[in-house]
C-alpha cells in the first residue's frame, strides 16, 4: 500500500498508523519507503507538525 497524495487523507492514514502500528515516524516512513521529511513536508502544507512525544501529527 502506498501513502495518499492528498494531505488530509495522508494525515488520517499516518496518525492511524502511528497510533496502531508504529512507534515512530521513522519506522512508518521506512516501512512505506519514503523519508520522514517527505511526510512532514506534505503535512506542513495543512499546518500539521509531528510531535515526537505524542507520536502523532498535530
N, C-alpha and C positions, 0 to 999 in steps of 0.2 A: 504494500500500500504506500502511496506517496502522499505527501502533505498537500493540503489545499493551497491554491494560489491566492484565494480571496482572504484578506487579513482577518475578517470577522470569523470566518469558518476556521481559519488557522488557529485563532485564539481558542476557540471552543475545543478543537482537537488536541492542541498542545496542553492546555490546562487539564483536560481529562486524562491524557496520557501521563502527565506529571503526577497527578493525584493517584492514578490506579496502577501504573507500571514502572515508572522511572524515578530514581532518587535524585536525579539532577538533570539540568538542561543538556549538559554534555553527553550524558548517557542516551537521552532521547535523540539528540542530533546524530550521534554516532549510529544508532540503530536505523535511522532514516537516511543515512548517507549524505547529510548536509552539515554545514558548520553551525555552531551555536549563533554566530554573528548574523548568518542569513535569516534565521528565525527572529532574532532580536531586531534586526533592521526592518523586517516586514511588519512586525508588531508595533514598532515605534511610529509607523505611519498612521496608526489609530490611537496613539498616545498610551500604549501599554509598555511597561518595562518589567524585566524579570526581577523578582525578589527571591534571592537565593535562600534566605531564611525560611520563607514560606513555600519555596519550590513551586512558584506559580507566577504568572504574569498578572500584574495589577495596573 
